[in-house]
Amino acid sequence: MGGNNRGTRRRFGAPRKLPSGRWQARYQGADGLIRTAPRTFATQGEAARWLTLTESELVRGDWIDPYAGTVPLQEYAEQWIDERARLRPRTASVYRSILARHIVPALGPVAVADISPARVREWRAGLLSCGVSATMTAKAYRLLRAVLNTAADDEVIRRNPCRIKGAGSEHAAERPIATIAQVLELAELVPERFGVLVLMATFCSLRYGELAGLRRADVDLKAATVRVRVTLVELSTGALVFGPPKSQAGVRVVSMPLEIVPAVRAHVSRFVGASGDSMLFTGAKGAPLRRSNFQRAANWSSHVAAVGLPGFHFHDLRHTGNTMASLSGASLRDLMARMGHDNLRAALIYQHTVNGRDQAIADALSTQIAEERNKAKNKRQEAPKPPASGTKLARRVPPEAEQ
């Protein structure tokens, strides 16, 4: 009779006793390298059970390299931003600012694998208790969640610890909407070089960066259109960068209401160089228009308060114009095309239709502007007329600009 030919099963890993009396567990990872358990064990049995669980993870394909998650969050997050080549310059700048101000102080040195759901809850609660706004806290949470989503995809961690329901949602207060009369009055009150900026932001639904990036060649006064090709971005470092519009649909041609064309023509004649490459809007010294300097140069806070809109932001002009355009009867697709919002393939599929509809939107806005101007004119005619100051006379649109 032959002996027992049954082979013995090779044990996975190797528990060994340390001089301290505790047990260490070593094993070969999926990459062929020898790994050591991240902690020691009181008994050989505990070490063996840990190795059994680790072996089952390897068999299922669920094993995570314990050393991959030792990278500090700050290092991993900074690399995450660097590797996103398609981020717009301003978006990358905003991400870096949020990371440095609201994430790194509490979580920057922490190993990615050590960030637990409890730690995320504690971090978020700390931001809110320190006076960080709910909106900014939501933005910081979304950034952290996006970074750790990639860590989970890279198998640096097993699961994203950002699991707070609704923590990434913002509930900003409804922004105010100006009347056409208030917009026209505001355009008169701000320094003259900014009057058309106010009109185009409202009645052409343009973003600040899109306006700041416009050049003389982008404005067709005969066709009453403005072409958006680039946007001027001011980074958190103060650097100015010309980049692509916010979305693919941001590259567009927008129809201007005919009622504002004379003012645009006068602005071009007075403030814009003869070259087609000349910036349409600049500061008083001819430099590109900086967002950080605009409010001070325009005396914005005082002027919006004077027209009955305290706390009104420049971006609210675009919001106002979008609302007015929607009241003109435009469809959702027409509005998205005019505003430069990306609607998947709709911007291309309906391009031939949108162009005609955009002109209709501009015509409807022009009618509303004319009505408001007539109302204001009638009021002025009914009221006693004070002597015109030299400043008022100098700021009137010259007769030849109306032609």
VEXDREN-2710 file (C-alpha; in Angstrom, 1 decimal):
% VEXDREN-2710
k/r/px/py/pz
1/MET/0.0/0.0/0.0
2/GLY/1.4/3.3/-0.9
3/GLY/1.7/6.1/1.5
4/ASN/-0.5/9.2/1.8
5/ASN/0.0/11.2/-1.5
6/ARG/-2.2/14.1/-0.5
7/GLY/-0.1/17.3/-0.7
8/THR/-0.3/19.9/2.0
9/ARG/-1.7/23.3/1.1
10/ARG/1.0/26.0/1.0
11/ARG/0.2/28.7/3.6
12/PHE/-0.3/32.2/2.3
13/GLY/2.0/34.7/3.9
14/ALA/4.3/34.2/6.9
15/PRO/3.4/35.2/10.5
16/ARG/6.5/35.6/12.7
17/LYS/7.0/36.5/16.3
18/LEU/8.8/39.8/17.1
19/PRO/11.2/40.3/20.0
20/SER/8.4/42.3/21.7
21/GLY/6.2/39.3/21.8
22/ARG/3.7/40.6/19.2
23/TRP/3.2/39.0/15.8
24/GLN/3.9/40.4/12.3
25/ALA/2.2/39.3/9.1
26/ARG/4.2/39.3/5.8
27/TYR/2.9/38.3/2.4
28/GLN/3.5/38.8/-1.4
29/GLY/1.2/41.4/-3.0
30/ALA/-0.4/41.3/-6.4
31/ASP/2.6/43.2/-7.8
32/GLY/5.0/40.5/-6.6
33/LEU/6.5/42.6/-3.8
34/ILE/6.7/41.5/-0.2
35/ARG/4.3/43.5/2.0
36/THR/3.9/43.8/5.8
37/ALA/0.6/44.2/7.5
38/PRO/0.1/47.9/8.6
39/ARG/-0.2/46.7/12.3
40/THR/1.1/44.0/14.5
41/PHE/-1.0/41.4/16.3
42/ALA/-1.3/40.0/19.9
43/THR/-1.3/36.3/18.8
44/GLN/-0.3/34.1/15.9
45/GLY/-3.9/33.3/15.3
46/GLU/-4.8/36.9/14.8
47/ALA/-2.0/37.4/12.3
48/ALA/-3.0/34.2/10.4
49/ARG/-6.7/35.4/10.2
50/TRP/-5.5/38.8/8.8
51/LEU/-3.5/37.0/6.2
52/THR/-6.5/34.8/5.3
53/LEU/-8.6/37.9/4.7
54/THR/-5.9/39.5/2.6
55/GLU/-5.5/36.4/0.5
56/SER/-9.2/36.4/-0.2
57/GLU/-8.9/40.1/-1.3
58/LEU/-6.2/39.1/-3.7
59/VAL/-8.2/36.2/-5.1
60/ARG/-11.3/38.5/-5.7
61/GLY/-9.2/41.3/-7.2
62/ASP/-10.1/43.7/-4.3
63/TRP/-6.6/44.0/-2.9
64/ILE/-5.4/47.6/-2.3
65/ASP/-1.7/48.3/-2.0
66/PRO/-1.4/49.6/1.6
67/TYR/1.6/51.8/0.7
68/ALA/-0.2/53.5/-2.1
69/GLY/-2.5/55.3/0.3
70/THR/0.4/56.7/2.4
71/VAL/0.8/59.7/0.1
72/PRO/-0.3/62.9/1.9
73/LEU/-3.6/64.4/0.6
74/GLN/-2.0/67.7/-0.2
75/GLU/0.5/66.0/-2.5
76/TYR/-2.1/63.8/-4.1
77/ALA/-4.5/66.7/-4.7
78/GLU/-1.9/69.0/-6.2
79/GLN/-1.0/66.3/-8.6
80/TRP/-4.7/65.7/-9.4
81/ILE/-5.0/69.3/-10.4
82/ASP/-1.8/69.3/-12.5
83/GLU/-2.9/66.2/-14.4
84/ARG/-6.2/67.8/-15.5
85/ALA/-4.9/69.3/-18.8
86/ARG/-8.5/70.3/-19.9
87/LEU/-9.2/72.5/-16.9
88/ARG/-9.6/76.2/-17.8
89/PRO/-6.8/78.4/-16.3
90/ARG/-9.2/80.1/-13.9
91/THR/-10.8/76.8/-12.8
92/ALA/-7.4/75.4/-12.0
93/SER/-6.6/78.6/-10.1
94/VAL/-9.8/78.4/-8.1
95/TYR/-9.2/74.8/-7.3
96/ARG/-5.7/75.6/-6.0
97/SER/-7.1/78.4/-3.9
98/ILE/-9.8/76.3/-2.3
99/LEU/-7.3/73.5/-1.7
100/ALA/-4.8/75.8/0.0
101/ARG/-7.4/77.8/2.1
102/HIS/-10.0/75.2/3.1
103/ILE/-8.6/71.7/2.7
104/VAL/-4.9/71.6/3.3
105/PRO/-4.9/73.2/6.8
106/ALA/-6.9/70.4/8.3
107/LEU/-6.3/67.4/5.9
108/GLY/-3.2/68.3/3.9
109/PRO/-0.7/66.1/5.9
110/VAL/-3.1/63.2/6.4
111/ALA/-2.4/60.1/4.3
112/VAL/-5.1/59.6/1.7
113/ALA/-5.9/56.1/3.1
114/ASP/-6.4/57.5/6.6
115/ILE/-9.2/59.9/5.6
116/SER/-12.3/58.3/7.0
117/PRO/-16.0/59.4/6.7
118/ALA/-15.8/60.6/10.3
119/ARG/-12.7/62.7/9.5
120/VAL/-14.5/64.2/6.5
121/ARG/-17.5/65.1/8.7
122/GLU/-15.3/66.7/11.3
123/TRP/-13.4/68.7/8.6
124/ARG/-16.7/70.0/7.1
125/ALA/-18.2/70.9/10.4
126/GLY/-15.0/72.8/11.3
127/LEU/-15.2/74.9/8.1
128/LEU/-18.8/75.9/8.9
129/SER/-18.1/76.6/12.6
130/CYS/-15.1/78.9/11.6
131/GLY/-17.4/81.1/9.5
132/VAL/-16.8/79.7/6.0
133/SER/-19.9/80.2/4.0
134/ALA/-22.2/77.3/3.1
135/THR/-21.5/77.9/-0.6
136/MET/-17.7/77.8/-0.2
137/THR/-17.9/74.8/2.1
138/ALA/-19.9/73.0/-0.6
139/LYS/-17.3/73.9/-3.2
140/ALA/-14.5/72.6/-1.0
141/TYR/-16.4/69.4/-0.3
142/ARG/-17.0/68.8/-4.0
143/LEU/-13.3/69.3/-4.7
144/LEU/-12.3/66.9/-2.0
145/ARG/-14.9/64.3/-3.2
146/ALA/-13.6/64.6/-6.8
147/VAL/-10.0/64.1/-5.7
148/LEU/-10.9/61.1/-3.6
149/ASN/-13.1/59.6/-6.4
150/THR/-9.9/59.5/-8.5
151/ALA/-8.0/57.9/-5.5
152/ALA/-10.7/55.2/-5.5
153/ASP/-10.4/54.7/-9.3
154/ASP/-6.7/54.4/-8.9
155/GLU/-7.1/51.8/-6.2
156/VAL/-5.3/54.0/-3.7
157/ILE/-8.3/53.6/-1.4
158/ARG/-11.1/51.1/-1.4
159/ARG/-14.0/53.6/-1.2
160/ASN/-14.5/57.4/-1.2
161/PRO/-15.0/58.6/2.4
162/CYS/-17.0/61.6/1.2
163/ARG/-20.5/60.3/1.9
164/ILE/-22.4/63.2/3.4
165/LYS/-25.7/63.5/1.6
166/GLY/-26.3/66.9/0.1
167/ALA/-22.9/68.3/1.3
168/GLY/-21.8/69.2/-2.2
169/SER/-25.0/71.1/-3.1
170/GLU/-25.3/74.9/-2.9
171/HIS/-28.4/76.7/-2.1
172/ALA/-27.5/80.3/-3.0
173/ALA/-30.1/83.0/-2.6
174/GLU/-31.9/84.1/-5.7
175/ARG/-30.0/86.9/-7.4
176/PRO/-31.8/90.2/-8.0
177/ILE/-33.0/91.2/-11.4
178/ALA/-32.8/94.8/-12.6
179/THR/-35.4/96.6/-14.8
180/ILE/-34.4/97.9/-18.2
181/ALA/-34.7/101.5/-16.8
182/GLN/-32.3/100.6/-14.0
183/VAL/-29.8/99.2/-16.4
184/LEU/-30.0/102.3/-18.6
185/GLU/-29.5/104.5/-15.6
186/LEU/-26.6/102.5/-14.4
187/ALA/-24.9/102.7/-17.8
188/GLU/-25.2/106.5/-17.5
189/LEU/-23.9/106.7/-14.0
190/VAL/-20.7/104.6/-14.4
191/PRO/-17.6/106.2/-16.0
192/GLU/-18.3/106.5/-19.7
193/ARG/-15.8/103.9/-20.8
194/PHE/-17.8/101.3/-18.8
195/GLY/-21.3/102.3/-20.0
196/VAL/-21.3/100.0/-23.0
197/LEU/-19.8/97.3/-20.8
198/VAL/-23.0/97.4/-18.7
199/LEU/-25.2/97.4/-21.8
200/MET/-23.6/94.5/-23.5
201/ALA/-23.4/92.4/-20.3
202/THR/-27.1/92.8/-20.0
203/PHE/-28.5/92.9/-23.5
204/CYS/-26.0/90.5/-25.1
205/SER/-25.9/88.0/-22.1
206/LEU/-22.1/88.1/-22.0
207/ARG/-19.9/87.1/-19.1
208/TYR/-17.4/89.5/-17.6
209/GLY/-14.4/87.5/-18.9
210/GLU/-16.0/87.3/-22.4
211/LEU/-16.5/91.1/-22.4
212/ALA/-12.9/91.7/-21.2
213/GLY/-11.6/89.5/-24.0
214/LEU/-13.4/91.2/-26.9
215/ARG/-11.4/93.0/-29.6
216/ARG/-12.5/95.6/-32.1
217/ALA/-12.6/92.9/-34.9
218/ASP/-15.2/90.9/-32.8
219/VAL/-17.8/93.7/-33.2
220/ASP/-19.7/94.0/-36.5
221/LEU/-21.6/97.3/-36.2
222/LYS/-23.2/96.8/-39.6
223/ALA/-24.6/93.4/-38.8
224/ALA/-25.2/94.4/-35.1
225/THR/-23.4/91.3/-33.8
226/VAL/-20.6/90.5/-31.4
227/ARG/-18.4/87.4/-31.8
228/VAL/-17.1/85.6/-28.6
229/ARG/-13.9/83.7/-29.3
230/VAL/-11.8/84.0/-26.1
231/THR/-12.2/85.0/-22.5
232/LEU/-9.8/87.0/-20.3
233/VAL/-9.1/85.2/-17.0
234/GLU/-7.5/86.8/-14.0
235/LEU/-5.8/84.1/-11.9
236/SER/-5.6/84.2/-8.1
237/THR/-1.9/85.1/-8.6
238/GLY/-3.0/88.3/-10.4
239/ALA/-1.8/87.0/-13.8
240/LEU/-4.1/87.7/-16.8
241/VAL/-4.6/84.8/-19.3
242/PHE/-6.5/84.6/-22.5
243/GLY/-8.2/81.3/-22.7
244/PRO/-11.2/79.5/-24.3
245/PRO/-14.7/80.3/-23.3
246/LYS/-16.3/78.5/-20.4
247/SER/-17.8/75.8/-22.6
248/GLN/-17.7/74.6/-26.2
249/ALA/-21.0/76.5/-26.8
250/GLY/-19.3/79.6/-25.5
251/VAL/-17.7/80.3/-28.9
252/ARG/-20.6/82.0/-30.6
253/VAL/-22.0/85.1/-32.4
254/VAL/-24.6/87.1/-30.5
255/SER/-27.0/89.6/-32.0
256/MET/-27.0/93.1/-30.4
257/PRO/-30.3/94.9/-29.9
258/LEU/-30.3/97.8/-32.4
259/GLU/-31.1/100.2/-29.7
260/ILE/-27.6/99.9/-28.2
261/VAL/-25.6/99.9/-31.4
262/PRO/-25.2/103.7/-31.5
263/ALA/-23.7/103.6/-28.0
264/VAL/-21.4/100.8/-29.0
265/ARG/-20.3/102.7/-32.1
266/ALA/-19.6/105.8/-30.1
267/HIS/-17.6/103.7/-27.6
268/VAL/-15.5/102.1/-30.4
269/SER/-14.8/105.6/-31.8
270/ARG/-13.7/107.1/-28.5
271/PHE/-12.1/104.3/-26.5
272/VAL/-10.8/101.6/-29.0
273/GLY/-7.7/101.7/-31.1
274/ALA/-7.9/101.5/-34.9
275/SER/-6.4/98.0/-35.1
276/GLY/-8.8/95.1/-35.3
277/ASP/-6.8/93.5/-32.5
278/SER/-7.4/96.5/-30.1
279/MET/-9.1/95.5/-26.9
280/LEU/-12.8/96.7/-26.8
281/PHE/-12.7/97.4/-23.1
282/THR/-9.7/98.6/-21.2
283/GLY/-8.8/100.5/-18.0
284/ALA/-8.2/104.2/-17.9
285/LYS/-4.5/103.7/-18.9
286/GLY/-5.3/101.3/-21.8
287/ALA/-4.4/98.1/-20.0
288/PRO/-6.7/95.0/-20.2
289/LEU/-9.6/95.3/-17.8
290/ARG/-9.0/93.5/-14.5
291/ARG/-11.9/92.2/-12.6
292/SER/-10.2/93.1/-9.3
293/ASN/-9.9/96.8/-10.3
294/PHE/-13.2/97.2/-12.1
295/GLN/-15.5/97.7/-9.1
296/ARG/-13.3/100.4/-7.7
297/ALA/-12.8/102.2/-11.0
298/ALA/-16.5/102.1/-11.8
299/ASN/-17.5/103.1/-8.3
300/TRP/-19.8/100.1/-8.6
301/SER/-21.2/99.9/-5.1
302/SER/-22.3/103.5/-5.0
303/HIS/-23.9/103.5/-8.4
304/VAL/-25.9/100.3/-8.0
305/ALA/-27.2/101.6/-4.7
306/ALA/-28.1/104.9/-6.4
307/VAL/-30.4/103.1/-8.9
308/GLY/-32.1/101.1/-6.2
309/LEU/-30.0/97.9/-6.4
310/PRO/-27.8/97.7/-3.3
311/GLY/-25.5/94.6/-3.4
312/PHE/-26.1/94.1/-7.1
313/HIS/-23.2/92.2/-8.7
314/PHE/-21.8/92.7/-12.2
315/HIS/-22.8/89.1/-13.0
316/ASP/-26.4/90.0/-12.2
317/LEU/-26.5/92.0/-15.4
318/ARG/-26.1/88.8/-17.4
319/HIS/-28.7/87.2/-15.2
320/THR/-31.0/90.1/-15.8
321/GLY/-30.5/89.9/-19.6
322/ASN/-31.1/86.2/-19.6
323/THR/-34.4/86.7/-17.8
324/MET/-35.4/89.4/-20.3
325/ALA/-34.5/87.2/-23.2
326/SER/-36.6/84.3/-21.8
327/LEU/-39.6/86.7/-21.6
328/SER/-39.2/87.4/-25.3
329/GLY/-40.6/84.0/-26.0
330/ALA/-37.3/82.3/-26.8
331/SER/-37.1/78.5/-26.4
332/LEU/-34.7/76.8/-24.0
333/ARG/-32.4/75.9/-26.9
334/ASP/-32.3/79.5/-28.2
335/LEU/-31.5/80.8/-24.7
336/MET/-28.7/78.3/-24.2
337/ALA/-27.1/79.2/-27.5
338/ARG/-27.3/82.9/-26.8
339/MET/-25.9/82.5/-23.3
340/GLY/-23.1/80.1/-24.4
341/HIS/-24.3/77.1/-22.3
342/ASP/-23.2/73.7/-23.6
343/ASN/-26.2/71.6/-24.5
344/LEU/-24.4/68.5/-25.8
345/ARG/-24.9/68.4/-29.6
346/ALA/-27.9/70.8/-29.6
347/ALA/-25.7/73.9/-30.3
348/LEU/-24.5/72.3/-33.6
349/ILE/-27.7/70.5/-34.6
350/TYR/-29.9/73.6/-34.3
351/GLN/-27.3/76.2/-35.3
352/HIS/-29.1/77.2/-38.5
353/THR/-32.3/77.8/-36.5
354/VAL/-30.7/79.4/-33.5
355/ASN/-29.1/82.2/-35.6
356/GLY/-32.5/83.5/-36.7
357/ARG/-34.0/83.1/-33.3
358/ASP/-31.2/85.0/-31.7
359/GLN/-31.9/88.0/-33.9
360/ALA/-35.6/87.7/-32.8
361/ILE/-34.4/87.8/-29.2
362/ALA/-32.3/90.9/-29.9
363/ASP/-35.2/92.6/-31.7
364/ALA/-37.5/92.0/-28.7
365/LEU/-34.9/93.4/-26.3
366/SER/-34.4/96.4/-28.6
367/THR/-38.2/97.1/-28.5
368/GLN/-38.2/96.9/-24.7
369/ILE/-35.2/99.3/-24.5
370/ALA/-36.8/101.8/-26.8
371/GLU/-40.0/101.7/-24.8
372/GLU/-38.1/102.4/-21.6
373/ARG/-36.1/105.2/-23.2
374/ASN/-39.3/106.8/-24.5
375/LYS/-40.8/106.7/-21.0
376/ALA/-37.7/108.3/-19.5
377/LYS/-37.7/110.9/-22.3
378/ASN/-41.4/111.8/-21.6
379/LYS/-40.7/112.1/-17.9
380/ARG/-37.8/114.5/-18.6
381/GLN/-39.9/116.6/-20.9
382/GLU/-42.7/116.9/-18.3
383/ALA/-40.2/117.9/-15.6
384/PRO/-38.5/121.4/-15.3
385/LYS/-35.1/121.1/-17.0
386/PRO/-32.1/122.2/-15.0
387/PRO/-29.1/123.7/-16.8
388/ALA/-26.9/120.9/-18.3
389/SER/-23.5/120.5/-16.8
390/GLY/-20.4/120.4/-18.9
391/THR/-19.9/116.7/-17.9
392/LYS/-23.4/115.8/-19.1
393/LEU/-22.8/117.6/-22.4
394/ALA/-19.4/115.9/-23.0
395/ARG/-20.9/112.5/-22.4
396/ARG/-23.7/112.7/-24.9
397/VAL/-23.4/110.4/-27.9
398/PRO/-22.3/112.6/-30.9
399/PRO/-24.9/113.0/-33.7
400/GLU/-22.7/111.2/-36.2
401/ALA/-22.6/108.1/-34.0
402/GLU/-26.4/107.8/-34.4
403/GLN/-26.1/107.2/-38.1
END
